[in-house]
Amino acid sequence: MLKFVIVGILLGSNLVSAVVHADGRGHALGGYRSLGELRRREPPTGADQIALGSVLVSLGLLRAALGGTTWYSAGPSRCPDGAAPYLTTVEACGGLRFYGMAGVALGGMIASAGVAYLVSGWVRRHQHTDWKLQGGGWAKVDEGGRGTGGGLWLRWLH
């Protein structure tokens, strides 16, 4: 009885896996692999980066557009013209002009960061799609649906 307990402990330990993987390549003797070694890990889908990038691009373009209109409206030929009571001096118009320039620059930087996130998300989405096409994932659990009143379904992908 004690022999079986010792053999069971050895089989469940890392000592046996070190002996089994002793072929030099890290694989079990005979070419067998464990389930986790059959397929590479699932790459990220990139959906979170695409969502963040689309938000940043839209906010950046909005800020750049508002900064551009501020810069244009505070131009030397249009300011001060008496339309706004707080723009009565050339210095006030110069400050507003600088504020518009800073808005255009800030909006451009935010939009550029958004484009970088979008491109990164699209690359990750492409890698995930390739992983799925190459047989990534061996099963999927569907929750409910199909008019069964709930439950779980196991669907084999390949």
Backbone torsions as a table, in degrees:
resi	resn	phi	psi	omega
1	MET	NA	-42.9	179.9
2	LEU	-64.1	-33.0	178.5
3	LYS	-63.4	-40.6	-179.5
4	PHE	-67.6	-36.0	177.4
5	VAL	-65.4	-43.7	179.2
6	ILE	-65.3	-43.1	178.3
7	VAL	-63.3	-41.0	178.4
8	GLY	-63.5	-41.0	177.7
9	ILE	-65.2	-42.0	179.8
10	LEU	-65.9	-39.6	-179.8
11	LEU	-66.5	-31.9	-179.9
12	GLY	-86.4	-4.3	-176.0
13	SER	-97.1	174.0	179.0
14	ASN	-76.5	-14.6	179.2
15	LEU	-62.9	-42.2	-179.6
16	VAL	-70.1	-38.5	179.6
17	SER	-65.9	-32.1	175.8
18	ALA	-67.9	-35.5	178.3
19	VAL	-73.0	-42.0	-178.4
20	VAL	-66.1	-36.9	-178.7
21	HIS	-89.0	29.6	-175.2
22	ALA	-89.6	15.7	-179.7
23	ASP	-80.8	-1.1	176.3
24	GLY	95.9	-23.0	-179.6
25	ARG	-101.4	-3.3	179.8
26	GLY	87.1	6.4	179.5
27	HIS	-104.2	158.7	176.7
28	ALA	-68.0	152.1	178.2
29	LEU	-62.1	137.4	-177.6
30	GLY	94.2	-1.2	177.0
31	GLY	85.2	7.8	179.7
32	TYR	-80.1	149.2	178.3
33	ARG	-133.3	160.3	177.0
34	SER	-79.2	170.0	-176.6
35	LEU	-61.8	-38.5	-179.7
36	GLY	-69.6	-20.0	-179.9
37	GLU	-89.1	-11.4	-177.1
38	LEU	-69.0	-37.6	-178.2
39	ARG	-128.8	149.1	176.9
40	ARG	-72.9	163.6	-177.7
41	ARG	-65.7	154.3	179.8
42	GLU	-71.4	122.9	177.0
43	PRO	-73.5	158.4	178.9
44	PRO	-63.8	150.1	-176.6
45	THR	-78.5	-23.2	-180.0
46	GLY	81.6	5.8	-177.5
47	ALA	-65.4	-36.6	-179.9
48	ASP	-68.5	-36.6	178.3
49	GLN	-71.4	-35.5	177.8
50	ILE	-66.2	-41.4	178.7
51	ALA	-64.5	-46.0	179.6
52	LEU	-64.3	-41.7	179.7
53	GLY	-63.8	-39.8	-179.8
54	SER	-67.8	-36.4	177.1
55	VAL	-66.7	-45.1	-179.0
56	LEU	-65.7	-38.9	179.0
57	VAL	-63.6	-46.0	-177.7
58	SER	-66.4	-42.1	178.4
59	LEU	-67.3	-38.1	178.2
60	GLY	-65.0	-41.8	178.0
61	LEU	-67.3	-37.1	177.3
62	LEU	-63.7	-45.2	-180.0
63	ARG	-65.2	-40.5	178.7
64	ALA	-65.2	-39.4	179.5
65	ALA	-66.9	-42.5	178.6
66	LEU	-67.7	-37.4	175.7
67	GLY	-64.6	-37.6	178.2
68	GLY	-66.2	-40.7	177.8
69	THR	-67.9	-35.7	176.2
70	THR	-65.3	-43.8	179.2
71	TRP	-61.7	-43.7	-179.4
72	TYR	-67.1	-42.0	-177.0
73	SER	-71.3	-20.8	178.8
74	ALA	-98.3	20.2	178.2
75	GLY	-65.0	160.0	-176.2
76	PRO	-60.4	-31.8	-179.0
77	SER	-80.5	-16.1	-176.9
78	ARG	-109.2	-6.3	-174.1
79	CYS	-138.1	138.3	-12.3
80	PRO	-80.7	134.8	179.0
81	ASP	-121.4	0.2	177.4
82	GLY	88.8	-0.5	-179.8
83	ALA	-72.4	-36.2	178.8
84	ALA	-111.6	128.9	-175.9
85	PRO	-67.4	-22.7	-178.7
86	TYR	-89.0	-6.1	177.9
87	LEU	-107.4	70.6	-176.6
88	THR	-103.8	-13.2	-178.5
89	THR	-122.0	162.4	178.2
90	VAL	-67.6	-33.6	179.1
91	GLU	-64.6	-40.4	177.9
92	ALA	-63.9	-39.0	177.9
93	CYS	-67.6	-37.0	177.4
94	GLY	-64.8	-38.8	176.9
95	GLY	-65.4	-40.5	178.3
96	LEU	-67.7	-37.3	176.6
97	ARG	-61.7	-43.8	178.1
98	PHE	-64.3	-39.1	177.4
99	TYR	-61.1	-39.8	176.9
100	GLY	-65.9	-41.6	177.4
101	MET	-62.5	-42.8	178.7
102	ALA	-64.4	-35.3	177.2
103	GLY	-65.9	-40.4	177.5
104	VAL	-64.1	-44.1	-179.6
105	ALA	-65.1	-45.5	-179.7
106	LEU	-64.6	-43.6	177.8
107	GLY	-62.3	-37.8	177.0
108	GLY	-65.4	-39.3	178.6
109	MET	-68.0	-40.7	178.8
110	ILE	-65.3	-43.1	178.9
111	ALA	-65.3	-37.5	177.8
112	SER	-64.6	-41.7	176.3
113	ALA	-63.1	-38.1	177.4
114	GLY	-64.5	-39.2	177.1
115	VAL	-64.4	-39.9	178.2
116	ALA	-62.8	-42.1	177.2
117	TYR	-65.3	-39.3	178.4
118	LEU	-62.4	-46.4	-179.5
119	VAL	-62.8	-43.6	178.5
120	SER	-62.5	-41.1	177.8
121	GLY	-66.1	-39.0	178.4
122	TRP	-66.4	-38.4	177.2
123	VAL	-64.1	-44.1	179.1
124	ARG	-65.4	-38.1	176.9
125	ARG	-62.8	-40.8	178.5
126	HIS	-64.3	-42.1	177.8
127	GLN	-63.7	-39.2	178.8
128	HIS	-67.3	-40.0	178.0
129	THR	-64.3	-42.9	176.4
130	ASP	-61.4	-39.6	179.0
131	TRP	-62.1	-41.3	179.2
132	LYS	-67.8	-38.6	-179.8
133	LEU	-70.0	-26.9	179.6
134	GLN	-87.8	12.8	175.5
135	GLY	94.2	20.2	178.9
136	GLY	-68.4	139.5	-179.0
137	GLY	77.7	122.5	-176.2
138	TRP	-101.7	-15.1	177.3
139	ALA	-156.2	158.2	179.1
140	LYS	-138.3	139.8	178.4
141	VAL	-100.1	120.6	175.5
142	ASP	-97.9	133.2	-179.2
143	GLU	-99.9	117.6	174.1
144	GLY	65.8	-156.4	178.8
145	GLY	78.5	-174.2	176.4
146	ARG	57.9	23.7	175.4
147	GLY	66.5	26.5	-177.9
148	THR	-99.3	-2.8	-177.9
149	GLY	79.3	23.7	178.8
150	GLY	103.8	-171.0	-179.1
151	GLY	104.8	-177.9	-179.0
152	LEU	-119.5	141.7	175.0
153	TRP	-120.6	139.6	174.8
154	LEU	-106.2	117.0	-177.1
155	ARG	-113.1	123.8	178.3
156	TRP	-80.6	128.5	-176.1
157	LEU	-81.8	-35.6	-179.7
158	HIS	-139.8	NA	NA
